[in-house]
Every structure is written in structure tokens, then in C-alpha cells.
Amino acid sequence: MKNTPVDAIPDLSDVQVIIKTSYPGQAPQVVEDQVTYPLTTAMLSVPGAQTVRGYSFFGDSYVYIIFDDDTDLYWARSRVLEYLSQV
């Protein structure tokens, strides 16, 4: 206990990577079918991914990949880029 570091504001946020994609002028259903769904299914295979959520809006797509708490953020980003290049 003596050597435990104390932090006034500990970082309790999830380790997550967000993919934002623009598809200007397209309806949410088109964005879902052509962008969000393919990205979401590809990100399900990323090692250490705990949760993958995709959201489609008018002209925009957001895919959230949440990793295990002990995952290094830079490692997670590089894995997402690796799997993103295969889509």
C-alpha cells in the first residue's frame, strides 16, 4: 500500500478507438448498409476487442471499438488500422 501511486483524478475511461467515416448526402440506411455494417463486422475480429458498436446518421458513420482495460491504446489503434486496411 505504501508504494501505490495516488492520482487526484484517475483515468477511468475505457480504452476505445473510434472510426468516423463521412459519406456526404447519403441517407442513414445507405450509410448503414455500405459503410457501418462492413466496418463493424470487420472490427469484431480485432484481438482484445470487448465491444463493437456502430451508429449511422445522415452522411456519417461512427464505429466504436472498446478494448479490455489492460490494453495499450497505441497497440489497439495499430490493430484497428491493420484490420481497417483489410476492409
Order of alpha helices (4+ residues) and beta strands (2+ residues): beta-alpha-alpha-beta-beta-alpha
